[in-house]
Amino acid sequence: MIRLLWDEVQRLSAQVAELRANVIRRREETVATRLLLSTARVMEENPTALRLKELETLEKFTEKFDKISVFGGLDGVLKDLVKIRV
């Protein structure tokens, strides 16, 4: 009888730990989503911030390649890198 109760306590403790981990994960996801929304608002209101994000993205993209050939000029790449249509 005591062994059955102990096993049940262990099982419930594991469930509680899993639920706590899920709550922490959801909170982290909420924070990340709010940060993305805040970043999007800043870029919407500030074209310079959007341009900086474009350049950051281009930099990350180009790090994956040893050599890149650009036709039409770098300005064309930057202008066409991100298009937001309303």
N, CA, C and O atoms as a Tinker XYZ file with bonds, in Angstrom:
   344  protein
     1  N      0.814000   -1.197000    0.000000    73     2
     2  CA     0.000000    0.000000    0.000000    64     1     3
     3  C      0.862000    1.267000    0.000000    63     2     4     5
     4  O      0.620000    2.203000   -0.763000    81     3
     5  N      1.877000    1.272000    0.880000    73     3     6
     6  CA     2.767000    2.432000    0.953000    64     5     7
     7  C      3.514000    2.596000   -0.366000    63     6     8     9
     8  O      3.722000    3.715000   -0.836000    81     7
     9  N      3.912000    1.481000   -0.955000    73     7    10
    10  CA     4.638000    1.528000   -2.234000    64     9    11
    11  C      3.744000    2.132000   -3.320000    63    10    12    13
    12  O      4.222000    2.931000   -4.125000    81    11
    13  N      2.473000    1.774000   -3.362000    73    11    14
    14  CA     1.552000    2.321000   -4.350000    64    13    15
    15  C      1.382000    3.829000   -4.166000    63    14    16    17
    16  O      1.357000    4.586000   -5.137000    81    15
    17  N      1.266000    4.253000   -2.906000    73    15    18
    18  CA     1.143000    5.687000   -2.634000    64    17    19
    19  C      2.409000    6.430000   -3.059000    63    18    20    21
    20  O      2.335000    7.514000   -3.638000    81    19
    21  N      3.567000    5.842000   -2.770000    73    19    22
    22  CA     4.829000    6.466000   -3.142000    64    21    23
    23  C      4.952000    6.589000   -4.673000    63    22    24    25
    24  O      5.390000    7.617000   -5.190000    81    23
    25  N      4.563000    5.540000   -5.369000    73    23    26
    26  CA     4.596000    5.576000   -6.833000    64    25    27
    27  C      3.673000    6.670000   -7.367000    63    26    28    29
    28  O      4.014000    7.363000   -8.325000    81    27
    29  N      2.507000    6.822000   -6.745000    73    27    30
    30  CA     1.556000    7.860000   -7.167000    64    29    31
    31  C      2.114000    9.258000   -6.896000    63    30    32    33
    32  O      1.952000   10.162000   -7.717000    81    31
    33  N      2.767000    9.436000   -5.751000    73    31    34
    34  CA     3.393000   10.718000   -5.427000    64    33    35
    35  C      4.485000   11.037000   -6.450000    63    34    36    37
    36  O      4.598000   12.177000   -6.900000    81    35
    37  N      5.274000   10.055000   -6.810000    73    35    38
    38  CA     6.340000   10.249000   -7.805000    64    37    39
    39  C      5.745000   10.633000   -9.163000    63    38    40    41
    40  O      6.243000   11.533000   -9.840000    81    39
    41  N      4.680000    9.942000   -9.545000    73    39    42
    42  CA     4.035000   10.221000  -10.833000    64    41    43
    43  C      3.475000   11.642000  -10.851000    63    42    44    45
    44  O      3.655000   12.377000  -11.821000    81    43
    45  N      2.798000   12.016000   -9.773000    73    43    46
    46  CA     2.227000   13.369000   -9.680000    64    45    47
    47  C      3.317000   14.434000   -9.652000    63    46    48    49
    48  O      3.152000   15.501000  -10.244000    81    47
    49  N      4.415000   14.163000   -8.982000    73    47    50
    50  CA     5.532000   15.108000   -8.944000    64    49    51
    51  C      6.107000   15.316000  -10.340000    63    50    52    53
    52  O      6.450000   16.437000  -10.716000    81    51
    53  N      6.210000   14.249000  -11.092000    73    51    54
    54  CA     6.712000   14.359000  -12.462000    64    53    55
    55  C      5.751000   15.175000  -13.319000    63    54    56    57
    56  O      6.185000   15.979000  -14.144000    81    55
    57  N      4.454000   14.975000  -13.130000    73    55    58
    58  CA     3.462000   15.756000  -13.875000    64    57    59
    59  C      3.544000   17.245000  -13.523000    63    58    60    61
    60  O      3.456000   18.100000  -14.404000    81    59
    61  N      3.710000   17.545000  -12.247000    73    59    62
    62  CA     3.818000   18.935000  -11.809000    64    61    63
    63  C      5.060000   19.575000  -12.436000    63    62    64    65
    64  O      5.000000   20.706000  -12.917000    81    63
    65  N      6.170000   18.860000  -12.431000    73    63    66
    66  CA     7.406000   19.386000  -13.024000    64    65    67
    67  C      7.213000   19.643000  -14.519000    63    66    68    69
    68  O      7.689000   20.651000  -15.041000    81    67
    69  N      6.527000   18.748000  -15.200000    73    67    70
    70  CA     6.272000   18.928000  -16.632000    64    69    71
    71  C      5.362000   20.131000  -16.881000    63    70    72    73
    72  O      5.598000   20.906000  -17.808000    81    71
    73  N      4.337000   20.289000  -16.065000    73    71    74
    74  CA     3.440000   21.435000  -16.197000    64    73    75
    75  C      4.172000   22.753000  -15.945000    63    74    76    77
    76  O      3.948000   23.740000  -16.647000    81    75
    77  N      5.038000   22.761000  -14.951000    73    75    78
    78  CA     5.823000   23.978000  -14.680000    64    77    79
    79  C      6.725000   24.320000  -15.867000    63    78    80    81
    80  O      6.847000   25.483000  -16.251000    81    79
    81  N      7.349000   23.301000  -16.437000    73    79    82
    82  CA     8.212000   23.523000  -17.605000    64    81    83
    83  C      7.394000   24.078000  -18.764000    63    82    84    85
    84  O      7.864000   24.960000  -19.483000    81    83
    85  N      6.182000   23.576000  -18.954000    73    83    86
    86  CA     5.315000   24.087000  -20.021000    64    85    87
    87  C      4.933000   25.545000  -19.786000    63    86    88    89
    88  O      4.895000   26.336000  -20.729000    81    87
    89  N      4.654000   25.904000  -18.544000    73    87    90
    90  CA     4.309000   27.292000  -18.220000    64    89    91
    91  C      5.492000   28.206000  -18.528000    63    90    92    93
    92  O      5.322000   29.273000  -19.116000    81    91
    93  N      6.683000   27.784000  -18.130000    73    91    94
    94  CA     7.886000   28.577000  -18.409000    64    93    95
    95  C      8.088000   28.726000  -19.909000    63    94    96    97
    96  O      8.406000   29.817000  -20.382000    81    95
    97  N      7.908000   27.649000  -20.666000    73    95    98
    98  CA     8.065000   27.682000  -22.129000    64    97    99
    99  C      7.059000   28.646000  -22.757000    63    98   100   101
   100  O      7.415000   29.423000  -23.642000    81    99
   101  N      5.828000   28.600000  -22.312000    73    99   102
   102  CA     4.790000   29.490000  -22.853000    64   101   103
   103  C      5.096000   30.953000  -22.535000    63   102   104   105
   104  O      4.875000   31.830000  -23.370000    81   103
   105  N      5.599000   31.216000  -21.339000    73   103   106
   106  CA     5.966000   32.589000  -20.978000    64   105   107
   107  C      7.090000   33.094000  -21.881000    63   106   108   109
   108  O      7.066000   34.236000  -22.338000    81   107
   109  N      8.069000   32.233000  -22.129000    73   107   110
   110  CA     9.176000   32.619000  -23.007000    64   109   111
   111  C      8.674000   32.892000  -24.419000    63   110   112   113
   112  O      9.125000   33.835000  -25.069000    81   111
   113  N      7.744000   32.073000  -24.896000    73   111   114
   114  CA     7.174000   32.287000  -26.224000    64   113   115
   115  C      6.405000   33.606000  -26.284000    63   114   116   117
   116  O      6.467000   34.322000  -27.283000    81   115
   117  N      5.681000   33.921000  -25.213000    73   115   118
   118  CA     4.929000   35.175000  -25.159000    64   117   119
   119  C      5.877000   36.373000  -25.200000    63   118   120   121
   120  O      5.632000   37.341000  -25.920000    81   119
   121  N      6.945000   36.305000  -24.435000    73   119   122
   122  CA     7.935000   37.386000  -24.431000    64   121   123
   123  C      8.543000   37.547000  -25.818000    63   122   124   125
   124  O      8.699000   38.670000  -26.299000    81   123
   125  N      8.889000   36.436000  -26.465000    73   123   126
   126  CA     9.479000   36.494000  -27.803000    64   125   127
   127  C      8.507000   37.096000  -28.811000    63   126   128   129
   128  O      8.907000   37.882000  -29.670000    81   127
   129  N      7.242000   36.734000  -28.711000    73   127   130
   130  CA     6.234000   37.277000  -29.620000    64   129   131
   131  C      6.059000   38.778000  -29.409000    63   130   132   133
   132  O      5.957000   39.536000  -30.373000    81   131
   133  N      6.026000   39.201000  -28.162000    73   131   134
   134  CA     5.901000   40.634000  -27.872000    64   133   135
   135  C      7.109000   41.407000  -28.380000    63   134   136   137
   136  O      6.971000   42.525000  -28.876000    81   135
   137  N      8.280000   40.821000  -28.259000    73   135   138
   138  CA     9.494000   41.471000  -28.762000    64   137   139
   139  C      9.445000   41.614000  -30.277000    63   138   140   141
   140  O      9.814000   42.655000  -30.819000    81   139
   141  N      8.988000   40.565000  -30.962000    73   139   142
   142  CA     8.842000   40.646000  -32.422000    64   141   143
   143  C      7.848000   41.730000  -32.820000    63   142   144   145
   144  O      8.095000   42.486000  -33.760000    81   143
   145  N      6.737000   41.808000  -32.117000    73   143   146
   146  CA     5.738000   42.836000  -32.408000    64   145   147
   147  C      6.308000   44.231000  -32.188000    63   146   148   149
   148  O      6.081000   45.135000  -32.991000    81   147
   149  N      7.046000   44.402000  -31.104000    73   147   150
   150  CA     7.667000   45.686000  -30.819000    64   149   151
   151  C      8.666000   46.057000  -31.914000    63   150   152   153
   152  O      8.708000   47.204000  -32.360000    81   151
   153  N      9.459000   45.094000  -32.339000    73   151   154
   154  CA    10.426000   45.330000  -33.412000    64   153   155
   155  C      9.718000   45.704000  -34.702000    63   154   156   157
   156  O     10.160000   46.606000  -35.413000    81   155
   157  N      8.635000   45.028000  -35.007000    73   155   158
   158  CA     7.875000   45.331000  -36.225000    64   157   159
   159  C      7.313000   46.744000  -36.180000    63   158   160   161
   160  O      7.314000   47.445000  -37.192000    81   159
   161  N      6.838000   47.161000  -35.032000    73   159   162
   162  CA     6.301000   48.531000  -34.894000    64   161   163
   163  C      7.398000   49.577000  -35.106000    63   162   164   165
   164  O      7.186000   50.590000  -35.772000    81   163
   165  N      8.566000   49.314000  -34.530000    73   163   166
   166  CA     9.686000   50.254000  -34.688000    64   165   167
   167  C     10.064000   50.355000  -36.156000    63   166   168   169
   168  O     10.274000   51.458000  -36.661000    81   167
   169  N     10.156000   49.226000  -36.851000    73   167   170
   170  CA    10.529000   49.241000  -38.263000    64   169   171
   171  C      9.454000   49.893000  -39.119000    63   170   172   173
   172  O      9.766000   50.535000  -40.122000    81   171
   173  N      8.199000   49.737000  -38.738000    73   171   174
   174  CA     7.106000   50.359000  -39.478000    64   173   175
   175  C      7.162000   51.882000  -39.357000    63   174   176   177
   176  O      6.876000   52.600000  -40.316000    81   175
   177  N      7.526000   52.356000  -38.192000    73   175   178
   178  CA     7.548000   53.791000  -37.930000    64   177   179
   179  C      8.872000   54.451000  -38.305000    63   178   180   181
   180  O      8.951000   55.677000  -38.376000    81   179
   181  N      9.907000   53.656000  -38.544000    73   179   182
   182  CA    11.225000   54.218000  -38.778000    64   181   183
   183  C     11.910000   53.499000  -39.946000    63   182   184   185
   184  O     12.428000   52.398000  -39.760000    81   183
   185  N     11.923000   54.088000  -41.131000    73   183   186
   186  CA    12.543000   53.450000  -42.296000    64   185   187
   187  C     14.029000   53.130000  -42.102000    63   186   188   189
   188  O     14.534000   52.167000  -42.678000    81   187
   189  N     14.719000   53.923000  -41.303000    73   187   190
   190  CA    16.138000   53.649000  -41.046000    64   189   191
   191  C     16.305000   52.350000  -40.269000    63   190   192   193
   192  O     17.215000   51.569000  -40.548000    81   191
   193  N     15.435000   52.119000  -39.302000    73   191   194
   194  CA    15.483000   50.866000  -38.547000    64   193   195
   195  C     15.205000   49.680000  -39.466000    63   194   196   197
   196  O     15.831000   48.628000  -39.336000    81   195
   197  N     14.270000   49.852000  -40.391000    73   195   198
   198  CA    13.978000   48.793000  -41.352000    64   197   199
   199  C     15.190000   48.527000  -42.227000    63   198   200   201
   200  O     15.525000   47.371000  -42.486000    81   199
   201  N     15.844000   49.570000  -42.680000    73   199   202
   202  CA    17.035000   49.418000  -43.521000    64   201   203
   203  C     18.146000   48.693000  -42.763000    63   202   204   205
   204  O     18.828000   47.833000  -43.320000    81   203
   205  N     18.323000   49.046000  -41.490000    73   203   206
   206  CA    19.332000   48.363000  -40.684000    64   205   207
   207  C     19.025000   46.875000  -40.544000    63   206   208   209
   208  O     19.929000   46.041000  -40.598000    81   207
   209  N     17.752000   46.548000  -40.366000    73   207   210
   210  CA    17.353000   45.139000  -40.268000    64   209   211
   211  C     17.601000   44.424000  -41.591000    63   210   212   213
   212  O     18.027000   43.269000  -41.603000    81   211
   213  N     17.339000   45.098000  -42.697000    73   211   214
   214  CA    17.620000   44.525000  -44.014000    64   213   215
   215  C     19.103000   44.219000  -44.162000    63   214   216   217
   216  O     19.480000   43.145000  -44.632000    81   215
   217  N     19.940000   45.167000  -43.759000    73   215   218
   218  CA    21.389000   44.973000  -43.862000    64   217   219
   219  C     21.859000   43.840000  -42.951000    63   218   220   221
   220  O     22.730000   43.057000  -43.329000    81   219
   221  N     21.288000   43.757000  -41.765000    73   219   222
   222  CA    21.626000   42.673000  -40.840000    64   221   223
   223  C     21.255000   41.321000  -41.445000    63   222   224   225
   224  O     22.020000   40.360000  -41.362000    81   223
   225  N     20.077000   41.260000  -42.051000    73   223   226
   226  CA    19.622000   40.019000  -42.690000    64   225   227
   227  C     20.518000   39.656000  -43.856000    63   226   228   229
   228  O     20.879000   38.491000  -44.022000    81   227
   229  N     20.881000   40.641000  -44.665000    73   227   230
   230  CA    21.772000   40.397000  -45.796000    64   229   231
   231  C     23.127000   39.895000  -45.306000    63   230   232   233
   232  O     23.712000   38.988000  -45.899000    81   231
   233  N     23.619000   40.486000  -44.224000    73   231   234
   234  CA    24.896000   40.056000  -43.666000    64   233   235
   235  C     24.840000   38.595000  -43.220000    63   234   236   237
   236  O     25.748000   37.818000  -43.518000    81   235
   237  N     23.781000   38.223000  -42.511000    73   235   238
   238  CA    23.626000   36.831000  -42.063000    64   237   239
   239  C     23.519000   35.882000  -43.247000    63   238   240   241
   240  O     24.086000   34.789000  -43.239000    81   239
   241  N     22.789000   36.314000  -44.259000    73   239   242
   242  CA    22.607000   35.496000  -45.453000    64   241   243
   243  C     23.941000   35.260000  -46.160000    63   242   244   245
   244  O     24.244000   34.138000  -46.565000    81   243
   245  N     24.732000   36.317000  -46.307000    73   243   246
   246  CA    25.983000   36.206000  -47.055000    64   245   247
   247  C     27.060000   35.429000  -46.297000    63   246   248   249
   248  O     28.001000   34.935000  -46.919000    81   247
   249  N     26.951000   35.308000  -44.985000    73   247   250
   250  CA    27.918000   34.542000  -44.203000    64   249   251
   251  C     27.899000   33.061000  -44.570000    63   250   252   253
   252  O     28.866000   32.348000  -44.301000    81   251
   253  N     26.825000   32.597000  -45.171000    73   251   254
   254  CA    26.682000   31.183000  -45.485000    64   253   255
   255  C     27.350000   30.795000  -46.803000    63   254   256   257
   256  O     27.375000   29.618000  -47.163000    81   255
   257  N     27.890000   31.776000  -47.521000    73   255   258
   258  CA    28.472000   31.513000  -48.827000    64   257   259
   259  C     29.906000   32.019000  -48.879000    63   258   260   261
   260  O     30.254000   33.026000  -48.263000    81   259
   261  N     30.727000   31.293000  -49.632000    73   259   262
   262  CA    32.114000   31.722000  -49.803000    64   261   263
   263  C     32.223000   32.874000  -50.793000    63   262   264   265
   264  O     33.057000   33.766000  -50.632000    81   263
   265  N     31.388000   32.850000  -51.803000    73   263   266
   266  CA    31.478000   33.866000  -52.847000    64   265   267
   267  C     30.073000   34.178000  -53.345000    63   266   268   269
   268  O     29.257000   33.275000  -53.531000    81   267
   269  N     29.798000   35.458000  -53.560000    73   267   270
   270  CA    28.488000   35.890000  -54.056000    64   269   271
   271  C     28.708000   36.859000  -55.201000    63   270   272   273
   272  O     29.512000   37.784000  -55.098000    81   271
   273  N     27.989000   36.642000  -56.292000    73   271   274
   274  CA    28.026000   37.570000  -57.420000    64   273   275
   275  C     26.726000   38.346000  -57.425000    63   274   276   277
   276  O     25.644000   37.765000  -57.344000    81   275
   277  N     26.837000   39.668000  -57.520000    73   275   278
   278  CA    25.657000   40.526000  -57.512000    64   277   279
   279  C     25.560000   41.212000  -58.864000    63   278   280   281
   280  O     26.502000   41.869000  -59.309000    81   279
   281  N     24.423000   41.057000  -59.507000    73   279   282
   282  CA    24.173000   41.709000  -60.787000    64   281   283
   283  C     23.124000   42.791000  -60.570000    63   282   284   285
   284  O     22.135000   42.564000  -59.873000    81   283
   285  N     23.325000   43.936000  -61.147000    73   283   286
   286  CA    22.369000   45.019000  -60.996000    64   285   287
   287  C     22.708000   45.953000  -59.856000    63   286   288   289
   288  O     21.951000   46.879000  -59.568000    81   287
   289  N     23.831000   45.725000  -59.204000    73   287   290
   290  CA    24.270000   46.624000  -58.153000    64   289   291
   291  C     23.713000   46.275000  -56.786000    63   290   292   293
   292  O     22.635000   45.694000  -56.661000    81   291
   293  N     24.465000   46.640000  -55.773000    73   291   294
   294  CA    24.080000   46.345000  -54.392000    64   293   295
   295  C     22.808000   47.072000  -53.991000    63   294   296   297
   296  O     22.001000   46.549000  -53.222000    81   295
   297  N     22.632000   48.285000  -54.515000    73   295   298
   298  CA    21.426000   49.044000  -54.170000    64   297   299
   299  C     20.168000   48.298000  -54.614000    63   298   300   301
   300  O     19.162000   48.292000  -53.905000    81   299
   301  N     20.228000   47.679000  -55.774000    73   299   302
   302  CA    19.094000   46.885000  -56.250000    64   301   303
   303  C     18.810000   45.698000  -55.344000    63   302   304   305
   304  O     17.655000   45.356000  -55.092000    81   303
   305  N     19.875000   45.076000  -54.858000    73   303   306
   306  CA    19.697000   43.946000  -53.935000    64   305   307
   307  C     19.017000   44.428000  -52.660000    63   306   308   309
   308  O     18.085000   43.793000  -52.168000    81   307
   309  N     19.488000   45.551000  -52.128000    73   307   310
   310  CA    18.912000   46.057000  -50.878000    64   309   311
   311  C     17.464000   46.492000  -51.060000    63   310   312   313
   312  O     16.629000   46.258000  -50.187000    81   311
   313  N     17.168000   47.119000  -52.182000    73   311   314
   314  CA    15.788000   47.576000  -52.410000    64   313   315
   315  C     14.833000   46.406000  -52.578000    63   314   316   317
   316  O     13.681000   46.478000  -52.149000    81   315
   317  N     15.298000   45.338000  -53.193000    73   315   318
   318  CA    14.441000   44.187000  -53.459000    64   317   319
   319  C     14.542000   43.100000  -52.404000    63   318   320   321
   320  O     13.854000   42.084000  -52.496000    81   319
   321  N     15.398000   43.303000  -51.396000    73   319   322
   322  CA    15.573000   42.288000  -50.368000    64   321   323
   323  C     14.284000   42.066000  -49.570000    63   322   324   325
   324  O     13.873000   40.932000  -49.324000    81   323
   325  N     13.671000   43.161000  -49.181000    73   323   326
   326  CA    12.430000   43.069000  -48.391000    64   325   327
   327  C     11.403000   43.968000  -49.045000    63   326   328   329
   328  O     11.641000   45.157000  -49.260000    81   327
   329  N     10.252000   43.381000  -49.360000    73   327   330
   330  CA     9.153000   44.165000  -49.887000    64   329   331
   331  C      7.947000   43.961000  -48.981000    63   330   332   333
   332  O      7.512000   42.834000  -48.747000    81   331
   333  N      7.423000   45.049000  -48.484000    73   331   334
   334  CA     6.237000   44.985000  -47.620000    64   333   335
   335  C      5.104000   45.621000  -48.388000    63   334   336   337
   336  O      5.167000   46.787000  -48.778000    81   335
   337  N      4.084000   44.848000  -48.594000    73   335   338
   338  CA     2.917000   45.357000  -49.320000    64   337   339
   339  C      1.758000   45.503000  -48.354000    63   338   340   341
   340  O      1.463000   44.599000  -47.572000    81   339
   341  N      1.118000   46.632000  -48.417000    73   339   342
   342  CA    -0.029000   46.894000  -47.519000    64   341   343
   343  C     -1.318000   46.560000  -48.239000    63   342   344
   344  O     -2.399000   46.706000  -47.668000    81   343
